[in-house]
């Protein structure tokens, strides 16, 4: 037959097939030295996306840095002592020497700009060029710190026990490498101080480094776990190795193609090897059937051909369903997700090609005495696994109404759990609670303004408009409004500089801690400040036509929801001020910064998830309908997999687990993987029905197939559960085992993916064995109306 050409060719020319497989694998392997990585959050969205274009414009307008590291220094006895201050100066000096650090704009006690006045003259100079020598100088430093709102909760905590060094990075610098050098510098210091290093580049680049360690470690471990379990299942080392080789070949081909096409490896694509290792377990159905066929034929070549003929249709369609489940990701907007989807879809197709070529070829090399020995345990009448599966299927077949009722109750509970799901991405929380990155972030966020940074850009249509007292007060009012939010630790803007200058030029009189009354005065203050301050001090908060002002918003969490709260507060402020100030008609506020970017791509994840999930639902149903050539049978196969997915997501909702990017991506591809079991079970069940009816025809005068009766249906369901069902359960166990290794990762996305897949595969297999028999029994009159639908 035409469809078995590849199998026949592989069985007749096994050495050639194996040789070609090795040569192709070596060709793809040559691409690995060219591998590139990319963990920058910006890469999640296209360069032309609105948020990236706008953020780039804001960074250019205000001379901002894309990345900032925050070094927290804690002394429970107080920061303001000679010993700690000496260490702060020394650490700052050493940080300025690190390659990749934008030394000119590092802010710390010895480098941050302090605004004061002497004899009525404005003085702009570094806060502390040397350590205070006596108590009087220490008191003077304390006064400068705690009377300057620009410093409080930025470089000094209210209790005086914490300070921070803000380290901007040059474009392209590696945050982890810089952080490691800072840790080395701080590690040499002795005393009561504790040091914490946080910030988006630290979390991002540390995650990237850990990600590739895991990629290099977990794929081989997953392979070894699969090898061990596969051997325990069949007691045949050669064929167990063959299954692992099948997976490893597809991984090399897929990753080699990814690298050859010039794509960098992101977090999602780093998980591809483990996914492909697990998807390769679908070949277990070939192994499972082969041993049964060999027991019946006692001829190796015949058993191979009959096995491939028996499982070819379900194997092809399960591969198609899985490839489509991943292929749907190509239609999403998140770039790493698109790359991951295409990568695994390609790998899945290659796995199926290998299933019909490499695996049959490898079968021919196995000695028949080894096959005979292994096949003895495959008698469904004596296999404890087969008998257990028959009992599960029997429960569904004999008590279909009760089974379906329990399913509907669980379904209702799961749907309610879905309403509790919160979509949120937080890069820092992708580390375990006891990780150095997460501890540092928590400590700094609790003590100071926060490590997550967002901006609110005030825009007007006229030059010098920002210099007007009305504009200044409007911006100040927004700052005070934002600071009422629990997620906001601190805000700062050009208004804070103007108020500070106004106060110090009036002998620190608190009454002058306000915005001056005239535009001219404000202009003079800003001019005087710009003459002495670091260029970045003013550049970071206002543009030079003075049409735009930048409000810095330090957030105490990296949760995407935090920036959403800020934006909502901005809208509330504008709405509340509409009757008080006509200015709002001439000035608008627009969010920006890394915190805003995180919010945008968080929402993109939600939109993509919903869109991809709907596409996957429709596509998988179409595949089922085409495979079974029946919408009715497609519905039967569809129900258990949909129930499984909703049940697991319902549990996610009840647990209060954030619905982040790894989980949302799984919502699409889980459909493609879970449907495999339904295709195998229903496909083989209908084959059994047809074979049984054909035997009846041969032994009777009636030459047409009749509608099967209840007894035949039940017998066929139990046979399917015991024989192909054993392959389904083996597939689920192997799949789950390969992903279980990810649950021991130090990064929570890997743990989440591992736990999700393990739960989904095992539950889906059990639901298939129980619920499909229940549904078929309950609706047999509808499914088998008129002539036998199983005849093809």
VEXDRENDO-345546 format. One record per residue (C-alpha): x, y, z. Coordinates in steps of 0.05 Angstrom, whole numbers, plus 5000, padded with zeros to 4 digits. Example, Ala and Ser with C-alpha at 12.3 -4.5 7.8 and 13.67 -1.06 7.14 Angstrom:
REM residues 2
524649105156527349795143
This chain:
REM residues 792
500050005000502450704985501850935056506550395080512050535029516550875081515650305130516949765078523150135053525750215124524649475140528049255076533849755080534849865155542350025152541350555099535750885139539950885202546051165164541851725133539051895201546051955231548552385173542652865177543552915253550953085246549253625195544353955243549253875301554454295264549954905278550354855354556855275361552955865331547755865387545556545414541256705474536457275489532957385556531358115546523958245561523758735503524658155456517857885477514658375428516658605358521059225351515359575316510459465373507560105402510359995471517459875447517360475400514560925455519360675508525260785461522861485448522161635523529161365537532061795482528162415503530162385576536962055570534761435608538160765614534660125594537559745653538859925726541759505783540159685855545259515908542059505977546359596040543359446107546159576176541259446233545359926277544660486227548060686162550661356188557161136221564361206197565360466183559160376140560161036103567360846087565060196057559760556016565061005986569760435972564359985941561960575898568960715874569959985855563259955819565160555776570960135749566659545726566059465651558959575628557160065684555060765663559861065715557961795703550861675727551761195786547961485845550461355916552461765977558962005944556062135875548762355881547263095872545563495934542164175928543764675984545365415992550965816022550266556036544166585991547766255933545365595904550365025915549864385875555063855893555863125911552562935977558762636011565662665981568962406044566962066109564962566164570662636214566762826277559762826306558263526281559663336209555662696219549663106244550363556184550162966137544062686173540563356166542063396091539362696082532962716121530963426102531463276028525262916001529362705940533762265984528661946031526561246009531461305952538461295981536461286055530760926089526461296140529460896197536561036173538360296169538460216093541660556034542260385960547060485903543660565836547860275780545660425708548459965654550960125586547059825528548859095518551958985587550358325621546658445686548757795718556157905703555958605732552058355793557057795804562758305804559058745853557958135898565357995894566958715915561858715972564158015994570958286013567958766063567458556136562758816189555358856208552959056138549058606092548958696017543258565968543358635893536858695854533758995792530858755726537658615691539858195751533557775750533357735675540557545661541057085722534856735696537956675628544256365656540355865698535755725640541455455597544355055653537554715660537054605585543754255586542153845648534753675645534253415574539452865587536352715655529452665624532352195572535451755625528951735665525151535602530451005587529850705656522250695657521950435586526649875605522449695666516349665621519149195568525748935596529149065529535149535532536249585457529249815441529250265503535450615475532050655407526351055437531151535470535151595405528751765369527652345417534952585416535152585340528953025336531853495388538353575349534553685284529854205315534954595355539854565297534554865250532855405301540155615306541355555231535456035217538756545262533756535320536456635390534356155445529156465493526256175558520755805521525155505467529955275521524454805545523554505475528353925486524453675546517853755508520453365448523252835494516352755523512652785457517052225432513651775482507751715434512051205399510550755458504150565421508450255367512549875417506349665455502849385393509149065366509848595424502548395419503248275344509647865353506047415403500847285349505247215287511946965314515147325255519047965266518248285198510848105194509848375264513149035245508849125182502348935218504049385277505249995233498849855193494849795258497450425291499250855231492651235228492251425302499751565305499252035245493252405272496052465342502352765312497953245271493953445333500253565374503653955318497354375309496954495385504054785382503155085313497555525339502855905378505556165312499456625308501056955375504457625385509557425438515757275396519056735440512356375442511856395366518856115359517555575411511155375376514455305308520454945338516354405374511454335316517354185270520353705320513653345327513053235252520252975250518652505307513052195266517552135205522551765250516851335277515451065207522750995186528050985241524050575291521850025242529049995218531649915289526449365302529848935249536348925289533148625352534347885362527847485361529447125426529547805461522847995431519947315451522247425522519448125527512847955493511147435546508847975594504048265542498347765550492448185570489347615608495147575656497948285656496048635721496449305686491549075633486848795684487049445724485449855662479749375645476849505714477250255703473850205636468849725665466850235718465250745663461850235618457549925672455850565710455651085654450451545685453851585752460651695719458052255675454352575733460652605776464252905716459053445708459553625782467153675778466454075713461954585748466754655806472554745757468955285718467955685782475455605796476955905728473756555751478956605806484956595758489157225758493557375697500157635722507557595702513057745753520157585731522757615803517657105826520356625773525656495825524356085888522856465953529656285982533556495921538657055927535157465873528357435905530857565976534758175953528658455916524158355977529058686025530159305982522759375966520859356039526159866061526460356003522260605945522559985903526559625848521259645794521060285755515660595714514761285685508961755675510562255620506962915623506163215553503963915532503464255464507364895480514765025492516465215565509564995588512564535641515665155673508865445690506765415764500165095741503764535706508364425765502664395815498763935770504663455766505863515841498563345854499162725812505362505851501762565917495862185889500261615864503961575930497461365964497860705927500860135969504959895909508260575899514360685943516661355916515661865860520262415836520162935782522663625761517763915812521863615870528163975845524464635837521464595907528164405937531664985905526165465927526765225999534365246005534765945974530066176029534265916087530765236089524265576110518865036106513965546079517965566015517664826004512764975949512465125875514465855861508966335839511866535771514266195709520366645707522666435777521965705759525965815695531566165734531865595785532365065730537765465694541965535757541164795773543164585702549564995707552364575765548663905766550363275728547163315659542862705674539763025736535463485695535463085630532062505665526062905687524763435633526163555559529464195537523664515500520264395568514264085535514963425571516363225642518062525666515262285733519361705761514961195796518560685839514360065851515059565908513258965865514558715795507258475789504358725724498058925763502059455800502959885738495659775720493860075788498460665773495160795706488260745737490361245791492761725737485961695703482461795769486762405783485262705716477862585725477862885795481763505773477363655713473264175749479064455790484264575736483164745663490364535653488563805643485864005575492864215555496963665587496362915581499762345618502561725585505761125620512560855600518460455627519959725641514059665689509359905634512559435583511358855631504059045636503159085561506258415546502558115605496058325571498658065505499657395539492357395561489857605492494357095457492256555505484856665492485756715417490456115414486055705459479855835416483755675352486455045383479554825407476654905337482654595301483153995347475753855339476453885263482353395267478152915309472252975261476752845201480252265234473851925257469952165196464352325244462452935285459052485336465352095350469352745351464852995407465952365447473552425440473253175454469553145521474852795565480653235541476753875550474453645619481653485639484254165618478654555652479454135716486854295720485855035706480355045758485254775809490155325788484755835803483155545871490555515889491256265875497056125828498456695780496656545708503356725678506556625610508755885619501855685642498256085589502355765534500755075560493255225552494055185476498954615469495654185523489754075476494353795423497653315472491553095511487652915447492752375431489551885480482551985452484951865381488451215400482750965444476951105397480850925335482850245361475950125392472550235325477649785291475949235342468449325330469349255255473948645262468948315309463048445262467048195202468347545239460847475251459447595178464247045158460746555205453546725183449546775120448547525128453847855085452948565112455748865176450448955230449849465285453749215345449749025407451249255478455048625495459848705436460749435452462549295524467248725505470749175454471349745505474649285556479349005502481249705481482649905553486849285565490949295501491549985467489650275535496049985563499850375510496051005530497850915603505050755586505251385543502451805600507251515651513251625605510952325587509752505659516352205681520352605631517153255655517553075728524953255727523053975716519553995784526453975816528854605779530855235817526355665772518855675783516755685709520155005700516854745764510055005740510754695671513154035701507453995752502254205700504353695648505153125698498153255724495053355656497952725624496252255681489352545692487952555617489851825610485351615668479652045642480351725574480051025602474051175646469851705610470251485538467350805555461951155597460151625540460151075487455750635530451051195548450251445476451150785438444350835406446251515377453351315358451650655325445050835292443450485226449550145196456150075234459850745230466450405243466750135173471550515130
